[in-house]
């Protein structure tokens, strides 16, 4: 058996990992897009690093675009097989992959506009909406904690890993020459006390583990104090400064967590009498899908729903989908909260809100998620005093606040706790993916201290025969 790593190797996006059996069958774990300006500028996503026609099976851990976003391109380039995932992941991909295609089509149209380009210099989208819809026909949903036979040699079981709705650790039994190799790809590991979805569950003993390492050298702030801190920022911005609170947030996961926190504050009578706007069609649609999967909610949310049937809605909360309504938000003089995508501030309606609000000291920008180092969000986190939006420089006069409490990724203690269901002496090798190299070096030492004997840090050129 051979492991290859074609993405998220010593970086945090573009997850693609290939297992090749001794009989030559190829299993692709995730097929995500590289994200950030460096990836866009280099057209990094056009080279998958392998021939899609040679892949026999594809298995998807969860719906985030850095794990799922290249699937339409995979199918477009010749993949003919099935894409296995959980039911909630399929529901989310139905909107997220089409949205990704729409963004790429729009970006290509914008770059080609008013340019005298020949066929060789025109920009083409990586894939189209039609390509995304075609890829979705290849999806097959699988129930959690139920082993299914993919073929006579390969069995699959998803186990709950937290992180986002529908996320699942991929557990495989691969029969080779009378011996069964047990492999687990954890995907992204969630928090033990996630505000909405169930916490990670133990997974079957594995011989080989491929696992994330995003926060392998840090601990998150106390989530129990998050709502109080959020309320303090709301009061300071909207009541004391009478400004707008702008929150860039990923459409899936982070938006729902922030909305649920505000819903709880509203129910408790603590939220000031201000309007809250979720300005993103994708966020609106994703929230509706989250509503439709209460089986994924943890017990605290189920209890909360006994007296508040909709944890993602209250009287002064407005979901904005139309462009004209989005533009109207920039003319509102009253204090308010605007939650908009994208979380890394690289595209989407959040850019318009930054352009109209970042220069006013009354306002606050609240960053609640990870930002890849090459993104606009990362520059604001670094403290840049001027940023470029739509070709124009804008001074950063608004307050910048950061809350890491809402991270969907477990910190190193939570990740090691999740892996503690394993007997480390029975694990032959651990492969660290989805993390910065410097962080992975520190996390490897922590795993060695926890009893795991061989921990590798693959690069994009790595191949391991086992």
SULSULBEL-V91792 format. One record per residue. N is the residue number from 1. RES is the residue in one letter. OMEGA is omega in whole degrees, 0 to 359 (999 if undefined). Layout:
n = {N | N}
res = {RES | RES}
omega = {OMEGA | OMEGA}
This chain:
n = {1 | 2 | 3 | 4 | 5 | 6 | 7 | 8 | 9 | 10 | 11 | 12 | 13 | 14 | 15 | 16 | 17 | 18 | 19 | 20 | 21 | 22 | 23 | 24 | 25 | 26 | 27 | 28 | 29 | 30 | 31 | 32 | 33 | 34 | 35 | 36 | 37 | 38 | 39 | 40 | 41 | 42 | 43 | 44 | 45 | 46 | 47 | 48 | 49 | 50 | 51 | 52 | 53 | 54 | 55 | 56 | 57 | 58 | 59 | 60 | 61 | 62 | 63 | 64 | 65 | 66 | 67 | 68 | 69 | 70 | 71 | 72 | 73 | 74 | 75 | 76 | 77 | 78 | 79 | 80 | 81 | 82 | 83 | 84 | 85 | 86 | 87 | 88 | 89 | 90 | 91 | 92 | 93 | 94 | 95 | 96 | 97 | 98 | 99 | 100 | 101 | 102 | 103 | 104 | 105 | 106 | 107 | 108 | 109 | 110 | 111 | 112 | 113 | 114 | 115 | 116 | 117 | 118 | 119 | 120 | 121 | 122 | 123 | 124 | 125 | 126 | 127 | 128 | 129 | 130 | 131 | 132 | 133 | 134 | 135 | 136 | 137 | 138 | 139 | 140 | 141 | 142 | 143 | 144 | 145 | 146 | 147 | 148 | 149 | 150 | 151 | 152 | 153 | 154 | 155 | 156 | 157 | 158 | 159 | 160 | 161 | 162 | 163 | 164 | 165 | 166 | 167 | 168 | 169 | 170 | 171 | 172 | 173 | 174 | 175 | 176 | 177 | 178 | 179 | 180 | 181 | 182 | 183 | 184 | 185 | 186 | 187 | 188 | 189 | 190 | 191 | 192 | 193 | 194 | 195 | 196 | 197 | 198 | 199 | 200 | 201 | 202 | 203 | 204 | 205 | 206 | 207 | 208 | 209 | 210 | 211 | 212 | 213 | 214 | 215 | 216 | 217 | 218 | 219 | 220 | 221 | 222 | 223 | 224 | 225 | 226 | 227 | 228 | 229 | 230 | 231 | 232 | 233 | 234 | 235 | 236 | 237 | 238 | 239 | 240 | 241 | 242 | 243 | 244 | 245 | 246 | 247 | 248 | 249 | 250 | 251 | 252 | 253 | 254 | 255 | 256 | 257 | 258 | 259 | 260 | 261 | 262 | 263 | 264 | 265 | 266 | 267 | 268 | 269 | 270 | 271 | 272 | 273 | 274 | 275 | 276 | 277 | 278 | 279 | 280 | 281 | 282 | 283 | 284 | 285 | 286 | 287 | 288 | 289 | 290 | 291 | 292 | 293 | 294 | 295 | 296 | 297 | 298 | 299 | 300 | 301 | 302 | 303 | 304 | 305 | 306 | 307 | 308 | 309 | 310 | 311 | 312 | 313 | 314 | 315 | 316 | 317 | 318 | 319 | 320 | 321 | 322 | 323 | 324 | 325 | 326 | 327 | 328 | 329 | 330 | 331 | 332 | 333 | 334 | 335 | 336 | 337 | 338 | 339 | 340 | 341 | 342 | 343 | 344 | 345 | 346 | 347 | 348 | 349 | 350 | 351 | 352 | 353 | 354 | 355 | 356 | 357 | 358 | 359 | 360 | 361 | 362 | 363 | 364 | 365 | 366 | 367 | 368 | 369 | 370 | 371 | 372 | 373 | 374 | 375 | 376 | 377 | 378 | 379 | 380 | 381 | 382 | 383 | 384 | 385 | 386 | 387 | 388 | 389 | 390 | 391 | 392 | 393 | 394 | 395 | 396 | 397 | 398 | 399 | 400 | 401 | 402 | 403 | 404 | 405 | 406 | 407 | 408 | 409 | 410 | 411 | 412 | 413 | 414 | 415 | 416 | 417 | 418 | 419 | 420 | 421 | 422 | 423 | 424 | 425 | 426 | 427 | 428 | 429 | 430 | 431 | 432 | 433 | 434 | 435 | 436 | 437 | 438 | 439 | 440 | 441 | 442 | 443 | 444 | 445 | 446 | 447 | 448 | 449 | 450 | 451 | 452 | 453 | 454 | 455 | 456 | 457 | 458 | 459 | 460 | 461 | 462 | 463 | 464 | 465 | 466}
res = {X | X | X | X | X | X | X | X | X | X | X | X | X | X | X | X | X | X | X | X | X | X | X | X | X | X | X | X | X | X | X | X | X | X | X | X | X | X | X | X | X | X | X | X | X | X | X | X | X | X | X | X | X | X | X | X | X | X | X | X | X | X | X | X | X | X | X | X | X | X | X | X | X | X | X | X | X | X | X | X | X | X | X | X | X | X | X | X | X | X | X | X | X | X | X | X | X | X | X | X | X | X | X | X | X | X | X | X | X | X | X | X | X | X | X | X | X | X | X | X | X | X | X | X | X | X | X | X | X | X | X | X | X | X | X | X | X | X | X | X | X | X | X | X | X | X | X | X | X | X | X | X | X | X | X | X | X | X | X | X | X | X | X | X | X | X | X | X | X | X | X | X | X | X | X | X | X | X | X | X | X | X | X | X | X | X | X | X | X | X | X | X | X | X | X | X | X | X | X | X | X | X | X | X | X | X | X | X | X | X | X | X | X | X | X | X | X | X | X | X | X | X | X | X | X | X | X | X | X | X | X | X | X | X | X | X | X | X | X | X | X | X | X | X | X | X | X | X | X | X | X | X | X | X | X | X | X | X | X | X | X | X | X | X | X | X | X | X | X | X | X | X | X | X | X | X | X | X | X | X | X | X | X | X | X | X | X | X | X | X | X | X | X | X | X | X | X | X | X | X | X | X | X | X | X | X | X | X | X | X | X | X | X | X | X | X | X | X | X | X | X | X | X | X | X | X | X | X | X | X | X | X | X | X | X | X | X | X | X | X | X | X | X | X | X | X | X | X | X | X | X | X | X | X | X | X | X | X | X | X | X | X | X | X | X | X | X | X | X | X | X | X | X | X | X | X | X | X | X | X | X | X | X | X | X | X | X | X | X | X | X | X | X | X | X | X | X | X | X | X | X | X | X | X | X | X | X | X | X | X | X | X | X | X | X | X | X | X | X | X | X | X | X | X | X | X | X | X | X | X | X | X | X | X | X | X | X | X | X | X | X | X | X | X | X | X | X | X | X | X | X | X | X | X | X | X | X | X | X | X | X | X | X | X | X | X}
omega = {182 | 175 | 174 | 183 | 186 | 178 | 182 | 178 | 185 | 172 | 191 | 178 | 176 | 185 | 176 | 181 | 186 | 171 | 176 | 181 | 180 | 177 | 175 | 178 | 183 | 179 | 178 | 177 | 183 | 174 | 188 | 177 | 164 | 183 | 183 | 185 | 180 | 179 | 181 | 183 | 183 | 184 | 186 | 186 | 181 | 178 | 182 | 182 | 179 | 179 | 181 | 181 | 181 | 181 | 180 | 182 | 175 | 181 | 187 | 182 | 178 | 195 | 180 | 189 | 178 | 174 | 185 | 196 | 179 | 181 | 177 | 178 | 177 | 181 | 179 | 183 | 170 | 178 | 185 | 188 | 181 | 173 | 183 | 177 | 175 | 182 | 180 | 177 | 176 | 180 | 180 | 180 | 179 | 177 | 187 | 180 | 175 | 178 | 177 | 178 | 179 | 179 | 182 | 177 | 181 | 179 | 180 | 179 | 180 | 182 | 181 | 186 | 175 | 178 | 177 | 187 | 172 | 186 | 183 | 184 | 177 | 178 | 178 | 176 | 177 | 173 | 184 | 175 | 177 | 177 | 180 | 180 | 177 | 179 | 182 | 177 | 180 | 185 | 173 | 183 | 184 | 179 | 175 | 170 | 177 | 179 | 175 | 177 | 174 | 171 | 185 | 184 | 189 | 174 | 185 | 173 | 174 | 172 | 185 | 181 | 182 | 178 | 176 | 177 | 174 | 182 | 180 | 169 | 183 | 179 | 183 | 167 | 184 | 182 | 179 | 176 | 177 | 180 | 179 | 172 | 181 | 185 | 171 | 168 | 187 | 193 | 179 | 185 | 183 | 182 | 178 | 180 | 178 | 185 | 187 | 189 | 182 | 179 | 179 | 179 | 178 | 178 | 184 | 178 | 182 | 171 | 182 | 182 | 170 | 188 | 181 | 182 | 188 | 182 | 184 | 179 | 183 | 175 | 179 | 173 | 183 | 181 | 181 | 181 | 188 | 183 | 178 | 179 | 177 | 179 | 179 | 180 | 178 | 182 | 180 | 184 | 192 | 181 | 184 | 181 | 182 | 180 | 180 | 175 | 182 | 182 | 172 | 184 | 175 | 184 | 182 | 177 | 185 | 179 | 182 | 178 | 179 | 179 | 179 | 178 | 178 | 177 | 179 | 178 | 178 | 180 | 180 | 180 | 183 | 185 | 177 | 183 | 180 | 178 | 177 | 182 | 170 | 188 | 178 | 176 | 181 | 178 | 179 | 180 | 179 | 179 | 178 | 177 | 176 | 177 | 185 | 180 | 179 | 178 | 179 | 183 | 175 | 187 | 180 | 179 | 178 | 178 | 179 | 182 | 177 | 176 | 173 | 189 | 179 | 180 | 181 | 179 | 172 | 194 | 185 | 176 | 184 | 176 | 185 | 177 | 184 | 181 | 182 | 177 | 177 | 180 | 180 | 180 | 181 | 180 | 181 | 181 | 186 | 174 | 180 | 175 | 178 | 177 | 186 | 179 | 14 | 184 | 179 | 176 | 179 | 182 | 174 | 186 | 180 | 181 | 177 | 180 | 175 | 181 | 184 | 188 | 186 | 183 | 184 | 184 | 176 | 188 | 178 | 171 | 181 | 180 | 188 | 182 | 180 | 176 | 178 | 191 | 183 | 187 | 175 | 179 | 179 | 179 | 176 | 176 | 179 | 178 | 177 | 183 | 178 | 179 | 179 | 178 | 181 | 175 | 181 | 177 | 178 | 176 | 179 | 179 | 178 | 174 | 176 | 177 | 180 | 174 | 178 | 184 | 186 | 179 | 178 | 179 | 174 | 173 | 188 | 177 | 180 | 179 | 179 | 175 | 179 | 181 | 183 | 175 | 182 | 167 | 187 | 180 | 180 | 179 | 185 | 180 | 172 | 178 | 181 | 178 | 174 | 178 | 174 | 187 | 181 | 178 | 181 | 177 | 180 | 182 | 178 | 179 | 179 | 178 | 176 | 177 | 180 | 174 | 177 | 193 | 180 | 182 | 183 | 176 | 185 | 168 | 181 | 180 | 187 | 170 | 181 | 174 | 180 | 999}
